[in-house]
Amino acid sequence: MKEIPKISEAEWEVMKILWTREPLSSSEIVTMLEGTTSWKAKTIKTLISRLVQKKALSFKEEGRSYSYYTLVTQEECLKAESQTFLKRIYGGALKPMLVHFLQEEKLSLKDIEELKSILENKTK
């Protein structure tokens, strides 16, 4: 099983862009993030470099520019983050986390029916 790198909150923003459309050049990533964040180009390029060092991203040279692409899927990262959260906050126990969220969050009837269906499928 491959190791999934720990990705910071800011790095997630870069990854989300690439998960929706890759490969992208650093200037394309900068343009997309400058529209949604207050980050400067240098900050964004630093985040890209960190993700390459962590082996979450790679690149291929295309002339004088680089084209970046992901090495890990969004699903892999979500699973790793979920497990880290579960271990850190709930000691790895799923039931207390589910109970907490179900008691605290407002759910529509559609949400409740969907959750019931998921639980029923788990018992089969």
PyMOL commands that set and color helices and strands:
alter all, ss='L'
color gray80, all
select helices_A, chain A and resi 9-20+26-34+41-53+74-90+94-104+109-123
alter helices_A, ss='H'
color red, helices_A
select strands_A, chain A and resi 24-25+57-62+65-70
alter strands_A, ss='S'
color yellow, strands_A
deselect
rebuild
show_as cartoon
